[in-house]
């Protein structure tokens, strides 16, 4: 965001406009005894050129995917963002836009939300999409609430695969800790959820949660899991990568009832963990349970195409304690970035992006498995663009040695999965070149010998 300096003349003009004699007068409501009556203990001001150099020095201390080649995934990914995304998203009409409570006056905002919803429905194979959410973890939480609310006879248990991202599961545990909702962990084999474990609990849980590709990067058999969940009347919930859905069967096509995820892969940088774009999509029968806003298409009094807030009565600003959801924020600016990115790529571009991710990841796996001391624990299970390997070194030490060689290594799996000793989750995207893979494999081999 550009910096605009206020001159003394500007300050005087603004004070005159609001009827104040000085800036100090604006703080009259603050009691004298709590005011700081001395200058802040800050170093002297720098000239613009000096300040810019100082900030560059501070920024250079950060380790980022721009300074080091990254193979880290686990929920946030390094993807290519077309230049048009920053160009359009930075326009004043979008950058300063806020929640469209006076909806019909915000036709541009409503249109890009409508386009976003349409894209998410197509990618996930679903009939409904809301206007977006915080991130994948909160989107998954809302999906579980939807599943619980959809049952006429209350069920207070949720089946969740142990292959779901541990951070997502932690959010669920925190959210439902004092609501009497129990999470029942479902077993895995070769890194994939066992449909039999789903069927065993289906008649006693409100919903079943799986992730595909899951936290190990493995592609789940969502059709079998959906059938197993439905056999006992449970709602089938999938946490999915919208990018993977460009080359795999979408969750809706596989019979899942609700599909959530994160659109961070489309035009949204990592940004130290957020803000991102939580996706919430569902089959049509969940129209009254899905949280947040839904924008619809209509015509105005002159017959022109127009957009409106079709549903928002589930929100807390209208229904207060009776609201379906207490998370109203939709991170619409980030959803706009994803919408622009998908439009820029087009259907074939998104499919090509997903294909490159899968190809580069499999090339990386082949290169690493040729190194003595490296093995893949889930060798029989298919994966998309992430996979787990085990090495002869503890992952923190391996990553330390890789960092010295200019690489951001993978995620330490041993912390959350003790049986995966020296396990590391690695990721490749379309930005991972063949040269990156060769250099990384060589660095891993050298690190293991060091």
Wavefront OBJ file of the C-alpha trace (Angstrom):
o trace
v 0.000 0.000 0.000
v 1.342 3.437 -0.934
v 2.427 5.844 1.813
v 0.885 9.316 1.618
v 2.364 11.937 3.953
v 0.170 14.526 5.673
v 1.648 18.014 5.525
v 1.056 20.658 8.203
v -1.417 22.320 5.860
v -3.278 19.009 5.446
v -3.508 18.587 9.220
v -4.854 22.130 9.681
v -7.453 21.609 6.953
v -8.671 18.322 8.466
v -8.821 19.759 12.001
v -10.804 22.749 10.721
v -13.229 20.424 8.915
v -14.029 18.468 12.095
v -14.015 21.516 14.364
v -10.936 20.697 16.465
v -8.207 23.195 17.361
v -5.346 20.673 17.654
v -4.482 16.983 17.311
v -4.166 16.811 21.124
v -7.825 17.820 21.408
v -8.773 14.542 19.670
v -7.531 12.678 22.745
v -9.497 14.615 25.363
v -11.569 11.512 26.156
v -8.429 9.735 27.405
v -7.750 10.518 31.100
v -4.609 12.573 31.729
v -3.167 10.038 34.160
v -2.918 7.280 31.528
v -1.403 9.436 28.780
v 2.264 9.098 27.859
v 3.585 12.646 28.243
v 6.970 12.105 26.668
v 8.210 11.150 23.188
v 8.374 7.455 22.382
v 11.749 5.835 23.036
v 12.613 5.402 19.370
v 15.826 6.000 17.428
v 16.076 9.184 15.335
v 14.148 9.253 12.074
v 15.936 8.070 8.939
v 15.909 9.593 5.506
v 13.829 7.632 2.980
v 16.916 6.195 1.259
v 18.444 5.142 4.590
v 15.163 3.650 5.804
v 14.774 1.626 2.602
v 18.290 0.214 2.982
v 17.607 -0.601 6.654
v 14.390 -2.456 5.806
v 16.177 -4.418 3.090
v 18.790 -5.525 5.635
v 16.065 -6.687 8.024
v 14.167 -8.510 5.263
v 17.365 -10.272 4.159
v 17.405 -12.103 7.494
v 14.238 -13.991 6.541
v 14.518 -17.403 4.902
v 11.880 -17.573 2.176
v 11.124 -19.583 -0.981
v 12.637 -16.673 -2.874
v 15.994 -16.885 -1.077
v 16.107 -20.700 -0.754
v 14.583 -23.401 -2.949
v 11.695 -24.847 -0.945
v 10.440 -28.437 -0.723
v 8.191 -27.708 2.256
v 4.439 -28.350 2.040
v 2.052 -29.668 4.663
v -0.775 -27.209 4.000
v 0.887 -24.138 2.470
v 2.534 -24.253 -0.955
v 4.822 -22.231 -3.206
v 3.014 -21.687 -6.505
v 3.373 -19.290 -9.411
v 1.217 -16.143 -9.293
v 0.547 -14.389 -12.627
v 1.429 -10.677 -12.615
v -2.159 -9.768 -13.470
v -3.274 -10.899 -9.985
v -1.349 -8.163 -8.151
v -2.223 -5.644 -10.855
v -5.998 -6.134 -10.618
v -6.242 -6.899 -6.902
v -4.391 -3.665 -6.136
v -6.990 -1.472 -7.831
v -8.752 0.843 -5.412
v -12.196 -0.608 -6.163
v -11.063 -3.950 -4.737
v -8.369 -3.063 -2.232
v -10.628 -0.844 -0.133
v -13.780 -2.938 -0.496
v -15.397 -4.343 2.624
v -18.265 -6.699 3.396
v -21.177 -5.837 1.077
v -23.871 -5.250 3.698
v -25.425 -2.698 1.334
v -25.097 -5.386 -1.256
v -26.690 -4.002 -4.391
v -24.327 -1.011 -4.315
v -21.363 -3.390 -4.543
v -21.982 -5.021 -7.915
v -18.270 -5.488 -8.696
v -17.599 -7.193 -5.373
v -20.699 -9.363 -5.703
v -19.716 -10.400 -9.213
v -16.238 -11.568 -8.251
v -17.710 -13.523 -5.312
v -20.234 -15.096 -7.703
v -17.430 -16.054 -10.093
v -15.391 -17.476 -7.188
v -18.349 -19.581 -6.034
v -18.858 -20.902 -9.558
v -15.189 -21.868 -9.888
v -15.134 -23.660 -6.524
v -18.294 -25.611 -7.369
v -16.754 -26.728 -10.670
v -13.436 -27.721 -9.094
v -15.047 -29.591 -6.185
v -17.925 -31.111 -8.150
v -20.486 -29.541 -5.821
v -23.721 -27.526 -6.115
v -23.106 -24.916 -3.416
v -20.211 -22.700 -2.418
v -20.126 -19.881 0.090
v -18.216 -16.632 -0.396
v -15.047 -18.167 1.168
v -13.740 -18.585 4.704
v -10.587 -17.995 6.769
v -8.623 -21.089 5.770
v -8.936 -24.855 5.367
v -8.945 -25.605 9.105
v -11.851 -23.280 9.942
v -13.656 -24.390 6.780
v -13.384 -27.984 7.996
v -14.736 -26.960 11.401
v -17.777 -25.420 9.733
v -18.266 -28.574 7.658
v -18.442 -30.629 10.851
v -21.007 -28.185 12.287
v -23.040 -28.597 9.092
v -22.943 -32.385 9.462
v -24.078 -32.233 13.085
v -26.896 -29.771 12.321
v -28.157 -31.847 9.380
v -29.264 -34.774 11.579
v -32.788 -34.723 12.963
v -31.688 -37.055 15.747
v -28.564 -35.463 17.260
v -25.294 -37.354 16.981
v -22.413 -36.089 19.091
v -19.512 -37.998 17.559
v -17.398 -37.305 14.454
v -15.183 -39.884 12.770
v -11.932 -38.387 11.510
v -9.055 -40.076 9.732
v -5.670 -39.983 11.430
v -4.319 -38.985 8.001
v -6.052 -35.593 8.200
v -3.643 -32.682 8.742
v -2.807 -32.708 12.506
v -3.169 -28.915 12.630
v -6.726 -29.175 11.269
v -7.519 -31.834 13.866
v -6.154 -29.594 16.595
v -8.479 -26.776 15.489
v -11.423 -29.204 15.606
v -10.486 -30.392 19.101
v -10.227 -26.793 20.308
v -13.531 -25.763 18.724
v -15.561 -28.686 20.053
v -13.835 -29.123 23.413
v -16.690 -27.613 25.421
v -19.557 -28.578 23.117
v -19.783 -32.262 24.002
v -18.608 -33.377 20.541
v -16.208 -36.340 20.508
v -13.705 -36.996 17.726
v -13.252 -40.674 16.905
v -9.971 -41.415 15.143
v -10.127 -43.710 12.108
v -7.242 -45.994 11.237
v -5.014 -46.044 8.160
v -3.082 -48.653 6.209
v -0.192 -47.756 3.913
v -0.982 -44.136 4.720
v -4.588 -44.289 3.460
v -7.848 -44.373 5.431
v -9.372 -47.847 5.778
v -13.018 -47.829 4.500
v -13.800 -50.628 6.953
v -12.962 -48.361 9.891
v -15.378 -45.791 8.459
v -18.183 -48.335 8.102
v -17.635 -49.531 11.682
v -18.585 -46.124 13.122
v -20.908 -44.775 10.411
v -24.130 -45.465 12.307
v -22.924 -43.675 15.457
v -21.272 -40.518 14.064
v -22.755 -37.379 12.532
v -20.056 -37.233 9.885
v -16.844 -38.787 8.644
v -13.859 -36.591 7.753
v -11.096 -37.572 5.339
v -8.482 -35.552 3.496
v -7.406 -36.227 -0.072
v -4.612 -35.916 -0.898
v -4.119 -36.533 2.810
v -1.379 -35.298 5.119
v 0.978 -37.985 3.808
v 0.237 -36.735 0.278
v -1.667 -39.921 -0.547
v -4.793 -39.986 -2.696
v -7.712 -41.474 -0.755
v -10.411 -43.750 -2.193
v -13.138 -41.179 -1.604
v -15.868 -43.153 -3.367
v -15.367 -46.140 -1.045
v -15.219 -43.881 2.013
v -18.381 -42.000 0.976
v -20.242 -45.299 0.506
v -19.031 -46.529 3.898
v -20.168 -43.297 5.591
v -23.575 -43.353 3.923
v -24.144 -46.982 4.940
v -24.711 -45.764 8.507
v -26.312 -42.411 7.725
v -23.191 -40.321 8.325
v -22.340 -37.226 6.289
v -19.215 -37.696 4.154
v -16.829 -34.731 4.464
v -13.694 -34.267 2.374
v -10.884 -31.795 2.909
v -9.407 -31.539 -0.568
v -6.914 -29.679 -2.689
v -8.814 -27.761 -5.394
v -5.691 -28.025 -7.540
v -5.604 -31.823 -7.297
v -9.275 -31.876 -8.333
v -8.184 -30.575 -11.741
v -6.638 -33.980 -12.534
v -8.408 -36.289 -10.059
v -12.085 -37.103 -9.612
v -13.609 -34.184 -7.639
v -15.002 -35.058 -4.202
v -18.588 -34.329 -5.237
v -18.302 -36.756 -8.151
v -17.020 -39.392 -5.704
v -20.137 -39.090 -3.546
v -18.862 -36.780 -0.806
v -21.548 -34.532 0.702
v -19.350 -31.608 1.788
v -15.950 -30.608 0.434
v -13.676 -28.007 1.968
v -10.112 -26.908 1.351
v -7.915 -23.892 0.726
v -7.541 -21.900 -2.492
v -4.129 -20.575 -1.392
v -2.635 -22.515 -4.306
v -4.281 -20.047 -6.704
v -2.665 -16.615 -6.555
v -2.185 -16.289 -2.787
v 1.380 -16.151 -1.417
v 2.411 -17.960 1.752
v 2.507 -14.700 3.771
v 3.851 -16.355 6.931
v 0.663 -18.433 7.234
v -2.132 -16.207 6.040
v -4.545 -14.715 5.204
v -5.606 -17.539 2.901
v -8.868 -18.684 1.319
v -10.989 -21.327 3.053
v -13.309 -23.174 0.669
v -16.722 -24.482 1.781
v -18.751 -26.366 -0.842
v -21.617 -28.826 -0.481
v -24.490 -30.651 -2.122
v -27.716 -28.701 -2.576
v -29.506 -30.210 0.410
v -27.168 -28.286 2.747
v -28.416 -24.914 1.524
v -29.731 -24.011 4.988
v -26.656 -25.231 6.875
v -23.788 -23.805 4.821
v -22.192 -20.843 6.665
v -21.440 -17.383 5.352
v -22.849 -15.603 2.344
v -24.020 -16.889 -1.016
v -24.163 -14.468 -3.920
v -26.736 -15.123 -6.625
v -27.377 -13.880 -10.150
v -30.562 -12.010 -11.017
v -31.760 -9.110 -13.215
v -32.451 -5.513 -12.262
v -35.690 -3.603 -12.964
v -34.459 -2.869 -16.492
v -33.684 -6.499 -17.218
v -29.898 -6.164 -16.965
v -27.745 -8.865 -15.406
v -27.216 -8.131 -11.707
v -25.975 -9.796 -8.529
v -27.399 -9.949 -5.026
v -26.809 -11.545 -1.643
v -29.105 -14.525 -2.039
v -28.545 -15.936 1.445
v -26.993 -14.361 4.512
v -29.608 -15.070 7.188
v -27.330 -17.641 8.821
v -24.903 -14.954 9.966
v -24.424 -13.503 13.421
v -25.029 -9.873 12.390
v -28.604 -10.853 11.507
v -29.523 -13.858 13.664
v -27.169 -13.251 16.586
v -26.995 -16.373 18.798
v -29.202 -18.336 16.369
v -26.657 -17.964 13.553
v -25.423 -21.070 11.767
v -21.881 -19.746 12.028
v -19.996 -17.237 14.135
v -17.297 -16.830 11.490
v -18.538 -14.126 9.129
v -15.263 -12.969 7.614
v -14.831 -14.313 4.101
v -11.306 -13.088 3.247
v -12.858 -11.811 0.025
v -9.718 -9.987 -1.092
v -7.810 -13.270 -1.104
v -10.738 -15.012 -2.803
v -10.538 -12.311 -5.466
v -6.858 -13.139 -5.986
v -7.730 -16.810 -6.456
v -10.525 -15.935 -8.860
v -8.231 -13.771 -10.986
v -5.516 -16.439 -10.983
v -7.894 -19.219 -12.079
v -9.341 -16.985 -14.797
v -5.817 -16.158 -15.988
v -4.785 -19.826 -16.097
v -8.037 -21.048 -17.634
v -9.238 -24.643 -17.366
v -6.344 -26.061 -19.354
v -3.834 -23.936 -17.478
v -5.066 -25.171 -14.093
v -4.971 -28.755 -15.367
v -1.433 -28.249 -16.673
v -0.383 -26.713 -13.342
v -1.710 -29.763 -11.469
v -0.069 -32.142 -13.925
v 3.307 -30.459 -13.506
v 2.980 -30.690 -9.716
v 2.373 -34.433 -9.897
v 5.105 -35.050 -12.459
v 7.739 -33.057 -10.572
v 6.859 -34.751 -7.267
v 7.177 -38.231 -8.769
v 10.474 -37.307 -10.393
v 11.683 -36.054 -7.018
v 10.587 -39.266 -5.284
v 12.393 -41.425 -7.851
v 15.598 -39.411 -7.467
v 15.536 -39.587 -3.664
v 14.710 -43.291 -3.472
v 17.838 -43.989 -5.520
v 19.943 -42.567 -2.657
v 21.240 -45.101 -0.090
v 19.552 -44.555 3.277
v 16.305 -43.153 1.820
v 13.059 -45.141 1.709
v 9.358 -44.401 1.257
v 7.110 -45.967 3.938
v 3.879 -45.865 1.883
v 5.362 -47.367 -1.251
v 2.123 -48.949 -2.533
v -0.069 -45.863 -2.169
v -0.498 -43.279 -4.975
v 0.335 -39.654 -4.185
v -0.225 -36.262 -5.800
v 2.552 -33.724 -5.139
v 3.637 -34.599 -1.585
v 5.102 -37.767 -0.135
v 6.895 -39.040 2.948
v 10.385 -40.492 2.985
v 12.486 -41.776 5.854
v 16.222 -41.217 5.974
v 19.116 -42.252 8.167
v 19.109 -38.820 9.856
v 16.632 -37.168 12.253
v 14.664 -34.657 10.196
v 15.752 -31.537 12.170
v 19.396 -32.404 11.533
v 18.729 -33.200 7.882
v 16.940 -29.872 7.388
v 19.769 -28.031 9.134
v 22.298 -29.494 6.712
v 20.032 -28.790 3.733
v 19.584 -25.164 4.797
v 23.358 -24.667 4.657
v 23.161 -25.854 1.056
v 20.433 -23.358 0.114
v 17.309 -25.518 0.534
v 14.225 -25.387 2.746
v 13.660 -29.041 3.620
v 10.486 -30.910 4.447
v 8.181 -31.213 7.452
v 9.229 -33.342 10.419
v 6.642 -36.147 10.609
v 8.033 -37.829 13.721
v 6.528 -35.121 15.953
v 2.940 -36.070 15.141
v 3.458 -39.633 13.869
v 5.980 -41.327 16.214
v 6.025 -44.489 14.084
v 7.541 -42.477 11.202
v 11.033 -42.286 12.645
v 13.170 -39.796 10.701
v 10.144 -39.215 8.471
v 10.022 -36.062 6.360
v 7.145 -34.780 4.225
v 8.405 -33.307 0.948
v 6.563 -31.347 -1.707
v 7.100 -30.288 -5.320
v 5.032 -27.804 -7.305
v 5.051 -26.421 -10.840
v 7.725 -23.966 -9.649
v 10.080 -26.842 -8.819
v 12.348 -27.177 -11.854
v 14.177 -30.334 -12.906
v 17.415 -28.569 -12.017
v 16.017 -27.877 -8.514
v 15.238 -31.584 -8.139
v 18.703 -32.674 -9.265
v 20.422 -30.199 -6.951
v 18.188 -31.155 -4.026
v 18.774 -34.882 -4.498
v 22.498 -34.223 -4.602
v 22.238 -32.095 -1.447
v 20.327 -34.845 0.370
v 22.927 -37.434 -0.618
v 25.740 -35.162 0.615
v 23.875 -34.332 3.833
v 23.427 -38.024 4.661
v 27.156 -38.620 4.137
v 28.275 -35.570 6.136
l 1 2 3 4 5 6 7 8 9 10 11 12 13 14 15 16 17 18 19 20 21 22 23 24 25 26 27 28 29 30 31 32 33 34 35 36 37 38 39 40 41 42 43 44 45 46 47 48 49 50 51 52 53 54 55 56 57 58 59 60 61 62 63 64 65 66 67 68 69 70 71 72 73 74 75 76 77 78 79 80 81 82 83 84 85 86 87 88 89 90 91 92 93 94 95 96 97 98 99 100 101 102 103 104 105 106 107 108 109 110 111 112 113 114 115 116 117 118 119 120 121 122 123 124 125 126 127 128 129 130 131 132 133 134 135 136 137 138 139 140 141 142 143 144 145 146 147 148 149 150 151 152 153 154 155 156 157 158 159 160 161 162 163 164 165 166 167 168 169 170 171 172 173 174 175 176 177 178 179 180 181 182 183 184 185 186 187 188 189 190 191 192 193 194 195 196 197 198 199 200 201 202 203 204 205 206 207 208 209 210 211 212 213 214 215 216 217 218 219 220 221 222 223 224 225 226 227 228 229 230 231 232 233 234 235 236 237 238 239 240 241 242 243 244 245 246 247 248 249 250 251 252 253 254 255 256 257 258 259 260 261 262 263 264 265 266 267 268 269 270 271 272 273 274 275 276 277 278 279 280 281 282 283 284 285 286 287 288 289 290 291 292 293 294 295 296 297 298 299 300 301 302 303 304 305 306 307 308 309 310 311 312 313 314 315 316 317 318 319 320 321 322 323 324 325 326 327 328 329 330 331 332 333 334 335 336 337 338 339 340 341 342 343 344 345 346 347 348 349 350 351 352 353 354 355 356 357 358 359 360 361 362 363 364 365 366 367 368 369 370 371 372 373 374 375 376 377 378 379 380 381 382 383 384 385 386 387 388 389 390 391 392 393 394 395 396 397 398 399 400 401 402 403 404 405 406 407 408 409 410 411 412 413 414 415 416 417 418 419 420 421 422 423 424 425 426 427 428 429 430 431 432 433 434 435 436 437 438 439 440 441 442 443 444 445 446 447 448 449 450
